[in-house]
Amino acid sequence: MEAIGAARCRFCGGRDLLSVVDLGLSPLCETLVAPEQLEQPETFYPLHVRACTACWLVQIPAVVPPEAIFTEYAYFSAYSDSWVEHARAYVEAITARLGLGADSFVVELASNDGYLLQHFAARGIPSLGVDPAENVVAAARARGVETLVAFFGRELAGRIRAERGAADLVLGNNVLAQVPDLNDFVAGVAALLAPGGTATFEFPHLAELIERVEYDTIYHEHFSYFSLATVREVFAAHGLAAVDVEELPTHGGSLRVYFEHAARSPAVSPEVERVVAAEDARGLRRPEGYRTFGDAVQESKRALLELLIELRREGRRVAGYGAPGKGNTLLNYCGIRTDLLEYTVDRNPYKHGKHTPGTRIPIHPPERIAETRPDVIVILPWNLADEIGEQLAYTAEWGARLVVPIPAPRFLEPGTLTPSRQSTTV
């Protein structure tokens, strides 16, 4: 792997960055192409992942201003039933763990459409959301969730604390990856958190991304990719100690990390050291841990293209389910267009009638599947394969097959919950 000397690590400022994988050029994954834009050009940006050999933060350079990505956002969390249930279970557990009540104050960063804070509101626990996307904030406010339209950092943390007081709980789900100024963001968390408060952050685990070849979770809004060892170092630099960790199945394998002010000398769960030791065994703080990832990504691409080409040559109709950000990385890196994937569907009405960026695949409501009865359906948000498999159980009526594309294509029978590693022929 080559060392890249021009860029600097967004956390520690180190200049020795190892190339992990280069996915070429790709459009912004959460943008959509309207019908009137089909004859217009799109901007493509480099998507090259590197690892800092000083702190082992895995990252891409911020080649796109955050305002260009997050001000108008196509992802609405509430359209995933399983994710809303995940949020509800978290609220129930953290409320009991911290003894939260009517006198508490909860702040969620990147609160999206209020999918999580609505559960605190139902319990009468005061809360505030922060999100930079005006369109999803409008959906949150329609749910009765108080939300600020803003990017979070030191300055906003100080303003919230001055106006509302310190937060007993600061939380963020899948936001750390989306922060270009990591130090400003974490310093803001420390400034907002009450002396005896707790912060929790969930994020996809770098160890699982590498091991499961989840390259499609790499896109321009994901500036950083975290191990526990590195995220612990980032928060420690701002006076916050990682005191506990949970391993979660969400998003292909995630961590939920609990932080408290280090000045309180909090007790640390042995789980923290156990997970860090497991990461070290996988080589996440050594160049060797990343050496074969690029080759695995290329093989994953080849396997998927071989299957789709074979299906189309046999005359099978192939459609997609979902139009997520990860799907757009996969479609663009693999060069999949309407010759291989006729269309895709999505539950989010915001996406209907539009097209995927770069590949220009039309996005329809889910009813399109019943109307056209495709032979094969590729599940692009594969992290929700169980939920989607249940939604598509009816397609067994005409013998449709469901494909999970990552790390290699495998079939999920409609109405079942476990992907099978059977032959890729149909």
VOPAGU-2260 file (C-alpha; in pm, 1 decimal, decimal comma):
REM VOPAGU-2260
SITE   aa  ch    i         X         Y         Z
SITE  MET   A    0       0,0       0,0       0,0
SITE  GLU   A    1     129,3     343,9     -88,6
SITE  ALA   A    2     177,0     619,9     165,3
SITE  ILE   A    3      -0,3     943,4      75,2
SITE  GLY   A    4     184,6    1251,5     191,7
SITE  ALA   A    5     -29,3    1540,6      66,7
SITE  ALA   A    6    -330,5    1506,1     295,8
SITE  ARG   A    7    -345,1    1534,6     674,6
SITE  CYS   A    8    -538,6    1329,1     927,5
SITE  ARG   A    9    -851,6    1513,7    1039,6
SITE  PHE   A   10    -795,2    1410,4    1402,7
SITE  CYS   A   11    -424,5    1413,9    1481,0
SITE  GLY   A   12    -287,7    1601,4    1180,5
SITE  GLY   A   13     -57,7    1315,5    1081,0
SITE  ARG   A   14      71,8    1310,5     724,9
SITE  ASP   A   15     157,3     941,3     686,9
SITE  LEU   A   16    -164,6     807,4     533,2
SITE  LEU   A   17    -186,8     458,9     386,4
SITE  SER   A   18    -409,6     389,1      89,3
SITE  VAL   A   19    -675,4     135,5     195,3
SITE  VAL   A   20    -905,6     126,8    -110,3
SITE  ASP   A   21    -971,5     353,8    -407,3
SITE  LEU   A   22   -1330,9     335,5    -534,3
SITE  GLY   A   23   -1264,5     579,9    -816,3
SITE  LEU   A   24   -1499,0     869,9    -886,5
SITE  SER   A   25   -1856,4     878,3    -757,2
SITE  PRO   A   26   -2141,0    1133,2    -727,4
SITE  LEU   A   27   -2281,3    1235,8    -391,5
SITE  CYS   A   28   -2469,4     928,8    -273,0
SITE  GLU   A   29   -2771,6    1097,4    -113,4
SITE  THR   A   30   -2848,9    1318,7    -410,7
SITE  LEU   A   31   -3117,7    1223,0    -659,3
SITE  VAL   A   32   -3161,9    1308,8   -1025,3
SITE  ALA   A   33   -3499,0    1458,8   -1118,1
SITE  PRO   A   34   -3646,9    1385,1   -1464,0
SITE  GLU   A   35   -3566,7    1734,7   -1589,0
SITE  GLN   A   36   -3199,9    1680,9   -1492,8
SITE  LEU   A   37   -3148,3    1361,9   -1692,6
SITE  GLU   A   38   -2984,5    1547,0   -1982,3
SITE  GLN   A   39   -2762,0    1750,1   -1750,3
SITE  PRO   A   40   -2413,0    1659,4   -1626,8
SITE  GLU   A   41   -2332,0    1550,0   -1271,5
SITE  THR   A   42   -2023,5    1616,3   -1062,0
SITE  PHE   A   43   -1818,5    1313,7    -957,0
SITE  TYR   A   44   -1570,8    1323,1    -669,2
SITE  PRO   A   45   -1277,6    1098,8    -569,3
SITE  LEU   A   46   -1363,9     824,4    -319,9
SITE  HIS   A   47   -1026,0     715,3    -185,3
SITE  VAL   A   48    -999,3     572,8     167,9
SITE  ARG   A   49    -678,6     611,8     369,3
SITE  ALA   A   50    -560,7     519,3     719,0
SITE  CYS   A   51    -350,1     745,0     941,5
SITE  THR   A   52     -54,7     545,0    1072,3
SITE  ALA   A   53     -30,7     765,6    1383,0
SITE  CYS   A   54    -383,4     731,5    1526,1
SITE  TRP   A   55    -530,1     475,4    1279,4
SITE  LEU   A   56    -829,9     688,2    1191,9
SITE  VAL   A   57    -955,9     558,3     856,5
SITE  GLN   A   58   -1088,5     844,8     647,0
SITE  ILE   A   59   -1153,5    1013,0     316,2
SITE  PRO   A   60   -1062,5    1376,0     252,5
SITE  ALA   A   61   -1344,3    1629,6     279,4
SITE  VAL   A   62   -1353,8    1701,0     -92,9
SITE  VAL   A   63   -1715,6    1818,2     -67,9
SITE  PRO   A   64   -1839,4    2099,6     163,3
SITE  PRO   A   65   -2079,5    1960,7     427,0
SITE  GLU   A   66   -2343,8    2211,8     316,4
SITE  ALA   A   67   -2349,2    2047,0     -25,9
SITE  ILE   A   68   -2430,8    1709,6     130,9
SITE  PHE   A   69   -2652,7    1771,3     431,5
SITE  THR   A   70   -2863,7    2083,5     371,8
SITE  GLU   A   71   -3116,1    1888,4     159,6
SITE  TYR   A   72   -3106,1    1520,7     255,4
SITE  ALA   A   73   -3278,3    1220,8      98,1
SITE  TYR   A   74   -3255,8     980,3     393,2
SITE  PHE   A   75   -3549,2     963,3     636,3
SITE  SER   A   76   -3491,3     722,0     925,8
SITE  ALA   A   77   -3858,0     662,0    1003,9
SITE  TYR   A   78   -3915,5     464,4     681,7
SITE  SER   A   79   -3731,5     166,4     832,9
SITE  ASP   A   80   -3956,5     -13,1    1081,4
SITE  SER   A   81   -3666,2    -207,9    1228,9
SITE  TRP   A   82   -3460,3     109,0    1280,9
SITE  VAL   A   83   -3748,3     282,8    1457,4
SITE  GLU   A   84   -3782,3     -21,3    1681,3
SITE  HIS   A   85   -3406,2     -13,2    1745,6
SITE  ALA   A   86   -3446,2     348,9    1857,2
SITE  ARG   A   87   -3742,3     266,6    2081,4
SITE  ALA   A   88   -3551,6     -14,0    2252,9
SITE  TYR   A   89   -3253,0     217,7    2306,2
SITE  VAL   A   90   -3472,9     486,3    2464,5
SITE  GLU   A   91   -3628,0     231,9    2698,6
SITE  ALA   A   92   -3287,6      92,6    2801,6
SITE  ILE   A   93   -3103,8     423,6    2843,0
SITE  THR   A   94   -3392,9     578,6    3036,9
SITE  ALA   A   95   -3370,4     296,5    3290,2
SITE  ARG   A   96   -2989,3     294,3    3295,1
SITE  LEU   A   97   -2956,8     668,3    3363,7
SITE  GLY   A   98   -3281,3     722,3    3554,7
SITE  LEU   A   99   -3401,4     986,2    3308,8
SITE  GLY   A  100   -3723,5    1170,6    3381,2
SITE  ALA   A  101   -3909,8    1496,8    3355,6
SITE  ASP   A  102   -3617,2    1688,7    3508,7
SITE  SER   A  103   -3362,6    1550,7    3259,2
SITE  PHE   A  104   -3245,1    1699,3    2930,5
SITE  VAL   A  105   -3156,6    1490,8    2623,8
SITE  VAL   A  106   -2988,6    1619,2    2307,7
SITE  GLU   A  107   -2959,5    1410,3    1991,3
SITE  LEU   A  108   -2708,7    1512,2    1725,4
SITE  ALA   A  109   -2810,4    1438,9    1365,3
SITE  SER   A  110   -3161,3    1364,9    1488,7
SITE  ASN   A  111   -3301,8    1331,6    1135,6
SITE  ASP   A  112   -3682,2    1310,2    1120,7
SITE  GLY   A  113   -3742,6    1261,1    1493,5
SITE  TYR   A  114   -3750,4     881,0    1466,1
SITE  LEU   A  115   -3573,8     845,6    1805,0
SITE  LEU   A  116   -3658,6    1158,0    2005,1
SITE  GLN   A  117   -4029,9    1090,7    1957,1
SITE  HIS   A  118   -3987,6     808,9    2210,3
SITE  PHE   A  119   -3839,1    1045,2    2470,3
SITE  ALA   A  120   -4121,4    1290,1    2404,9
SITE  ALA   A  121   -4376,5    1013,9    2464,8
SITE  ARG   A  122   -4218,0     958,8    2807,1
SITE  GLY   A  123   -4231,8    1326,9    2899,5
SITE  ILE   A  124   -3851,1    1361,5    2895,3
SITE  PRO   A  125   -3739,5    1704,1    2765,9
SITE  SER   A  126   -3530,1    1670,7    2451,1
SITE  LEU   A  127   -3382,7    1866,2    2163,6
SITE  GLY   A  128   -3271,0    1752,0    1820,7
SITE  VAL   A  129   -2998,4    1906,7    1607,9
SITE  ASP   A  130   -2978,3    1839,6    1233,9
SITE  PRO   A  131   -2853,5    2047,4     939,3
SITE  ALA   A  132   -3107,4    1918,0     683,4
SITE  GLU   A  133   -3410,8    2145,8     662,0
SITE  ASN   A  134   -3631,9    1890,8     487,5
SITE  VAL   A  135   -3588,8    1616,4     748,7
SITE  VAL   A  136   -3617,8    1868,0    1034,1
SITE  ALA   A  137   -3956,5    1965,2     896,1
SITE  ALA   A  138   -4062,5    1600,7     930,1
SITE  ALA   A  139   -3931,2    1592,6    1288,7
SITE  ARG   A  140   -4121,6    1903,7    1384,7
SITE  ALA   A  141   -4436,5    1755,0    1232,6
SITE  ARG   A  142   -4391,0    1472,7    1485,1
SITE  GLY   A  143   -4374,4    1726,5    1765,5
SITE  VAL   A  144   -3997,6    1689,8    1812,8
SITE  GLU   A  145   -3820,8    2020,0    1884,8
SITE  THR   A  146   -3527,2    2039,1    1645,2
SITE  LEU   A  147   -3268,0    2299,1    1550,2
SITE  VAL   A  148   -3148,3    2332,0    1190,9
SITE  ALA   A  149   -2773,1    2359,6    1242,8
SITE  PHE   A  150   -2435,1    2190,7    1227,7
SITE  PHE   A  151   -2313,0    2095,5    1574,6
SITE  GLY   A  152   -1982,8    2205,0    1727,1
SITE  ARG   A  153   -1831,6    2403,9    2014,2
SITE  GLU   A  154   -2020,5    2724,5    1935,9
SITE  LEU   A  155   -2365,7    2565,2    1917,8
SITE  ALA   A  156   -2294,6    2354,7    2227,6
SITE  GLY   A  157   -2221,8    2671,4    2424,2
SITE  ARG   A  158   -2541,0    2833,9    2302,3
SITE  ILE   A  159   -2759,0    2534,8    2390,3
SITE  ARG   A  160   -2602,8    2507,5    2734,1
SITE  ALA   A  161   -2652,7    2878,2    2800,4
SITE  GLU   A  162   -3018,0    2866,4    2692,3
SITE  ARG   A  163   -3129,0    2521,8    2808,8
SITE  GLY   A  164   -2865,6    2400,0    3054,3
SITE  ALA   A  165   -2626,4    2105,8    3036,0
SITE  ALA   A  166   -2745,3    1777,5    2887,2
SITE  ASP   A  167   -2780,3    1464,3    3098,5
SITE  LEU   A  168   -2759,3    1258,0    2779,8
SITE  VAL   A  169   -2599,6    1350,6    2449,1
SITE  LEU   A  170   -2644,3    1089,9    2179,1
SITE  GLY   A  171   -2568,2    1040,9    1814,6
SITE  ASN   A  172   -2648,2     746,1    1590,8
SITE  ASN   A  173   -2441,7     718,2    1273,0
SITE  VAL   A  174   -2325,6    1078,0    1291,2
SITE  LEU   A  175   -1956,8    1050,5    1387,5
SITE  ALA   A  176   -1870,8     926,6    1039,8
SITE  GLN   A  177   -2037,5    1234,3     892,1
SITE  VAL   A  178   -1835,2    1495,4    1080,4
SITE  PRO   A  179   -1558,5    1668,7     881,3
SITE  ASP   A  180   -1428,8    1873,7    1177,2
SITE  LEU   A  181   -1404,2    1588,9    1425,5
SITE  ASN   A  182   -1225,8    1781,0    1699,7
SITE  ASP   A  183   -1474,6    2068,0    1698,6
SITE  PHE   A  184   -1765,6    1822,9    1716,2
SITE  VAL   A  185   -1630,2    1615,1    2005,5
SITE  ALA   A  186   -1525,2    1928,4    2193,9
SITE  GLY   A  187   -1886,1    2042,0    2159,0
SITE  VAL   A  188   -2008,8    1715,3    2309,4
SITE  ALA   A  189   -1778,4    1765,4    2608,2
SITE  ALA   A  190   -1893,8    2125,2    2650,6
SITE  LEU   A  191   -2264,1    2035,4    2639,8
SITE  LEU   A  192   -2251,8    1725,2    2861,0
SITE  ALA   A  193   -2339,2    1775,0    3229,3
SITE  PRO   A  194   -2064,4    1685,8    3482,9
SITE  GLY   A  195   -2240,6    1360,3    3569,0
SITE  GLY   A  196   -2386,8    1306,4    3223,9
SITE  THR   A  197   -2343,8    1030,3    2967,7
SITE  ALA   A  198   -2289,3    1046,4    2592,4
SITE  THR   A  199   -2357,1     752,3    2364,2
SITE  PHE   A  200   -2257,2     717,1    2001,4
SITE  GLU   A  201   -2335,3     439,1    1759,0
SITE  PHE   A  202   -2132,7     390,4    1442,6
SITE  PRO   A  203   -2048,1     110,1    1199,5
SITE  HIS   A  204   -1750,7     -84,5    1331,3
SITE  LEU   A  205   -1441,9     -62,5    1112,2
SITE  ALA   A  206   -1352,5    -420,9    1200,3
SITE  GLU   A  207   -1676,9    -546,2    1045,3
SITE  LEU   A  208   -1644,7    -319,6     741,4
SITE  ILE   A  209   -1304,9    -474,3     666,5
SITE  GLU   A  210   -1391,6    -834,0     749,4
SITE  ARG   A  211   -1727,8    -837,1     567,8
SITE  VAL   A  212   -1604,6    -630,1     270,6
SITE  GLU   A  213   -1875,7    -368,7     327,1
SITE  TYR   A  214   -1722,3    -125,2      79,6
SITE  ASP   A  215   -2060,6      19,7     -15,4
SITE  THR   A  216   -2079,1     190,3     325,9
SITE  ILE   A  217   -1797,5     414,7     199,6
SITE  TYR   A  218   -1927,5     738,5      49,9
SITE  HIS   A  219   -1862,8    1109,6      60,3
SITE  GLU   A  220   -2081,3    1188,7     359,1
SITE  HIS   A  221   -1889,9     928,3     561,5
SITE  PHE   A  222   -1568,1    1116,5     623,2
SITE  SER   A  223   -1433,1     874,2     889,0
SITE  TYR   A  224   -1447,3     500,2     974,2
SITE  PHE   A  225   -1387,1     405,7    1336,6
SITE  SER   A  226   -1237,5     133,8    1547,3
SITE  LEU   A  227   -1302,4     149,4    1921,9
SITE  ALA   A  228    -933,3     209,5    1985,6
SITE  THR   A  229    -931,9     520,0    1768,6
SITE  VAL   A  230   -1266,3     660,3    1879,2
SITE  ARG   A  231   -1154,2     621,0    2240,1
SITE  GLU   A  232    -842,9     824,4    2157,8
SITE  VAL   A  233   -1044,8    1095,9    1983,1
SITE  PHE   A  234   -1281,7    1143,8    2277,5
SITE  ALA   A  235   -1001,2    1121,1    2534,4
SITE  ALA   A  236    -831,9    1417,1    2365,4
SITE  HIS   A  237   -1136,6    1621,5    2470,0
SITE  GLY   A  238   -1168,7    1494,8    2825,7
SITE  LEU   A  239   -1421,0    1216,1    2767,9
SITE  ALA   A  240   -1354,9     854,8    2869,6
SITE  ALA   A  241   -1502,8     549,3    2696,4
SITE  VAL   A  242   -1660,6     361,0    2986,8
SITE  ASP   A  243   -1860,8      88,7    2813,8
SITE  VAL   A  244   -1929,5     -59,7    2471,7
SITE  GLU   A  245   -2193,8    -280,4    2313,1
SITE  GLU   A  246   -2157,6    -470,2    1987,1
SITE  LEU   A  247   -2469,5    -435,5    1772,2
SITE  PRO   A  248   -2584,6    -611,1    1453,2
SITE  THR   A  249   -2708,4    -289,3    1291,8
SITE  HIS   A  250   -2557,1    -157,5     966,9
SITE  GLY   A  251   -2354,7    -472,4     913,9
SITE  GLY   A  252   -2200,5    -457,4    1261,5
SITE  SER   A  253   -2186,2    -148,6    1481,8
SITE  LEU   A  254   -2061,0     -31,2    1819,6
SITE  ARG   A  255   -2248,9     169,4    2079,5
SITE  VAL   A  256   -1994,7     343,3    2301,8
SITE  TYR   A  257   -2072,8     516,2    2632,8
SITE  PHE   A  258   -1866,8     818,9    2739,0
SITE  GLU   A  259   -1837,0    1016,0    3062,0
SITE  HIS   A  260   -1617,1    1305,6    3172,4
SITE  ALA   A  261   -1272,8    1161,5    3243,7
SITE  ALA   A  262   -1222,9    1409,1    3529,2
SITE  ARG   A  263   -1470,9    1204,9    3733,4
SITE  SER   A  264   -1243,4     897,6    3705,9
SITE  PRO   A  265   -1536,8     677,6    3599,2
SITE  ALA   A  266   -1530,5     299,9    3622,9
SITE  VAL   A  267   -1455,1     137,0    3287,5
SITE  SER   A  268   -1621,4    -184,0    3177,3
SITE  PRO   A  269   -1386,8    -471,7    3086,7
SITE  GLU   A  270   -1578,0    -488,3    2758,0
SITE  VAL   A  271   -1383,1    -185,7    2635,8
SITE  GLU   A  272   -1045,5    -357,8    2660,2
SITE  ARG   A  273   -1188,3    -681,9    2523,8
SITE  VAL   A  274   -1310,7    -513,3    2204,8
SITE  VAL   A  275    -985,5    -317,0    2162,8
SITE  ALA   A  276    -785,5    -638,9    2204,0
SITE  ALA   A  277   -1000,9    -808,1    1939,1
SITE  GLU   A  278    -937,9    -514,9    1703,1
SITE  ASP   A  279    -564,5    -540,6    1759,5
SITE  ALA   A  280    -580,8    -911,8    1681,8
SITE  ARG   A  281    -739,6    -817,3    1348,1
SITE  GLY   A  282    -455,5    -576,1    1276,5
SITE  LEU   A  283    -649,7    -251,7    1281,2
SITE  ARG   A  284    -348,0     -65,5    1418,3
SITE  ARG   A  285    -105,0    -222,2    1170,6
SITE  PRO   A  286     -68,0    -179,6     792,8
SITE  GLU   A  287    -114,4    -554,7     752,2
SITE  GLY   A  288    -475,6    -525,9     867,5
SITE  TYR   A  289    -566,7    -335,7     549,6
SITE  ARG   A  290    -342,1    -500,9     292,7
SITE  THR   A  291    -595,3    -735,8     131,7
SITE  PHE   A  292    -908,0    -521,2     155,7
SITE  GLY   A  293    -874,3    -364,3    -188,8
SITE  ASP   A  294    -840,5    -703,5    -354,9
SITE  ALA   A  295   -1147,8    -831,6    -167,1
SITE  VAL   A  296   -1349,4    -529,3    -284,7
SITE  GLN   A  297   -1255,5    -595,4    -646,9
SITE  GLU   A  298   -1353,9    -961,7    -616,8
SITE  SER   A  299   -1688,4    -864,1    -461,9
SITE  LYS   A  300   -1753,4    -638,8    -761,3
SITE  ARG   A  301   -1662,8    -911,1   -1010,6
SITE  ALA   A  302   -1889,5   -1168,1    -844,3
SITE  LEU   A  303   -2190,8    -937,4    -848,3
SITE  LEU   A  304   -2138,2    -835,3   -1210,7
SITE  GLU   A  305   -2095,3   -1197,3   -1317,7
SITE  LEU   A  306   -2429,7   -1286,3   -1159,4
SITE  LEU   A  307   -2618,0    -990,9   -1307,5
SITE  ILE   A  308   -2471,8   -1045,2   -1654,7
SITE  GLU   A  309   -2562,7   -1414,0   -1641,2
SITE  LEU   A  310   -2918,3   -1334,9   -1533,2
SITE  ARG   A  311   -2970,5   -1078,7   -1807,5
SITE  ARG   A  312   -2827,5   -1310,9   -2073,4
SITE  GLU   A  313   -3081,5   -1570,8   -1961,0
SITE  GLY   A  314   -3356,2   -1313,9   -2016,5
SITE  ARG   A  315   -3439,4   -1269,0   -1646,0
SITE  ARG   A  316   -3592,0    -941,4   -1531,0
SITE  VAL   A  317   -3385,4    -788,8   -1249,6
SITE  ALA   A  318   -3501,8    -503,0   -1025,5
SITE  GLY   A  319   -3372,2    -345,1    -707,5
SITE  TYR   A  320   -3523,0    -278,3    -367,9
SITE  GLY   A  321   -3419,9      43,2    -196,3
SITE  ALA   A  322   -3230,0     353,9    -304,2
SITE  PRO   A  323   -2992,5     403,5      -7,4
SITE  GLY   A  324   -2661,3     585,4      -4,2
SITE  LYS   A  325   -2472,6     257,4      16,2
SITE  GLY   A  326   -2656,9     134,6    -291,5
SITE  ASN   A  327   -2533,1     430,1    -491,4
SITE  THR   A  328   -2170,9     356,8    -400,6
SITE  LEU   A  329   -2221,4      -3,6    -510,1
SITE  LEU   A  330   -2400,5      86,7    -834,3
SITE  ASN   A  331   -2140,5     344,4    -936,8
SITE  TYR   A  332   -1833,8     142,4    -840,3
SITE  CYS   A  333   -1966,6    -165,3   -1019,5
SITE  GLY   A  334   -2097,5      31,8   -1319,0
SITE  ILE   A  335   -2449,6    -109,2   -1282,9
SITE  ARG   A  336   -2707,1      73,0   -1493,0
SITE  THR   A  337   -3048,1      -5,4   -1641,5
SITE  ASP   A  338   -2902,5    -269,7   -1872,1
SITE  LEU   A  339   -2841,7    -481,6   -1559,6
SITE  LEU   A  340   -3092,0    -336,6   -1308,9
SITE  GLU   A  341   -3417,2    -226,3   -1473,8
SITE  TYR   A  342   -3537,0      -8,8   -1184,7
SITE  THR   A  343   -3540,3       9,4    -806,5
SITE  VAL   A  344   -3814,4      87,9    -553,7
SITE  ASP   A  345   -3817,6     269,3    -222,4
SITE  ARG   A  346   -4069,6     332,9      55,8
SITE  ASN   A  347   -3973,6     699,9      78,5
SITE  PRO   A  348   -4207,8     911,3    -140,3
SITE  TYR   A  349   -3935,5    1179,3    -156,4
SITE  LYS   A  350   -3744,4     951,9    -395,4
SITE  HIS   A  351   -4030,1     845,7    -623,3
SITE  GLY   A  352   -4005,6     958,0    -984,3
SITE  LYS   A  353   -3637,5    1040,3    -948,1
SITE  HIS   A  354   -3323,7     853,0   -1051,8
SITE  THR   A  355   -3014,5     726,6    -876,0
SITE  PRO   A  356   -2710,4     954,7    -905,9
SITE  GLY   A  357   -2455,6     862,2   -1167,9
SITE  THR   A  358   -2625,6     544,1   -1282,8
SITE  ARG   A  359   -2965,8     707,0   -1357,3
SITE  ILE   A  360   -3174,7     406,2   -1251,2
SITE  PRO   A  361   -3542,4     504,8   -1203,1
SITE  ILE   A  362   -3688,2     488,8    -850,7
SITE  HIS   A  363   -4051,1     377,9    -814,0
SITE  PRO   A  364   -4290,7     308,7    -525,6
SITE  PRO   A  365   -4274,7     -50,1    -391,5
SITE  GLU   A  366   -4597,1    -138,9    -575,1
SITE  ARG   A  367   -4395,6    -145,9    -898,2
SITE  ILE   A  368   -4264,8    -488,9    -804,4
SITE  ALA   A  369   -4611,0    -645,3    -797,3
SITE  GLU   A  370   -4695,8    -472,4   -1125,5
SITE  THR   A  371   -4389,9    -597,4   -1316,5
SITE  ARG   A  372   -4316,1    -925,9   -1131,4
SITE  PRO   A  373   -3935,8    -933,3   -1175,5
SITE  ASP   A  374   -3752,6   -1266,1   -1156,6
SITE  VAL   A  375   -3477,5   -1136,2    -926,5
SITE  ILE   A  376   -3475,2    -847,3    -676,7
SITE  VAL   A  377   -3142,5    -707,9    -551,0
SITE  ILE   A  378   -3169,4    -574,6    -194,9
SITE  LEU   A  379   -2948,2    -265,1    -196,0
SITE  PRO   A  380   -2995,1    -179,9     177,8
SITE  TRP   A  381   -2868,0    -527,8     266,9
SITE  ASN   A  382   -2839,2    -427,3     634,3
SITE  LEU   A  383   -3221,5    -440,6     639,1
SITE  ALA   A  384   -3243,5    -773,3     453,3
SITE  ASP   A  385   -3453,7    -940,7     723,2
SITE  GLU   A  386   -3710,3    -659,7     725,6
SITE  ILE   A  387   -3719,9    -635,5     345,9
SITE  GLY   A  388   -3736,3   -1012,4     306,4
SITE  GLU   A  389   -4056,1   -1011,2     509,8
SITE  GLN   A  390   -4199,5    -722,5     306,2
SITE  LEU   A  391   -4127,0    -910,9     -16,8
SITE  ALA   A  392   -4258,5   -1249,1      97,8
SITE  TYR   A  393   -4548,8   -1210,1    -146,9
SITE  THR   A  394   -4308,8   -1229,6    -443,4
SITE  ALA   A  395   -4277,3   -1603,0    -381,8
SITE  GLU   A  396   -4611,5   -1624,8    -563,0
SITE  TRP   A  397   -4433,3   -1597,1    -896,5
SITE  GLY   A  398   -4101,4   -1752,9    -784,8
SITE  ALA   A  399   -3896,0   -1435,6    -745,9
SITE  ARG   A  400   -3551,2   -1464,1    -591,5
SITE  LEU   A  401   -3397,8   -1202,8    -361,6
SITE  VAL   A  402   -3026,0   -1123,7    -380,4
SITE  VAL   A  403   -2810,3    -979,6    -101,8
SITE  PRO   A  404   -2509,2    -830,1    -289,5
SITE  ILE   A  405   -2246,4    -789,2     -14,4
SITE  PRO   A  406   -1979,6    -929,5      31,8
SITE  ALA   A  407   -2065,8   -1171,0    -251,0
SITE  PRO   A  408   -2411,3   -1218,9    -403,3
SITE  ARG   A  409   -2622,7   -1475,7    -223,4
SITE  PHE   A  410   -2989,7   -1559,3    -233,5
SITE  LEU   A  411   -3250,8   -1486,8      30,6
SITE  GLU   A  412   -3570,2   -1678,6     -31,3
SITE  PRO   A  413   -3885,6   -1462,8      -1,5
SITE  GLY   A  414   -4040,3   -1514,4     338,9
SITE  THR   A  415   -3718,0   -1637,3     502,4
SITE  LEU   A  416   -3479,8   -1444,3     724,0
SITE  THR   A  417   -3140,8   -1605,2     666,9
SITE  PRO   A  418   -2938,6   -1550,9     346,8
SITE  SER   A  419   -2828,5   -1879,1     195,6
SITE  ARG   A  420   -2481,9   -1937,6      50,9
SITE  GLN   A  421   -2616,6   -2158,4    -223,4
SITE  SER   A  422   -2524,9   -2151,9    -591,0
SITE  THR   A  423   -2571,7   -1816,7    -763,0
SITE  THR   A  424   -2757,6   -1976,6   -1053,1
SITE  VAL   A  425   -3136,9   -1958,3   -1071,5
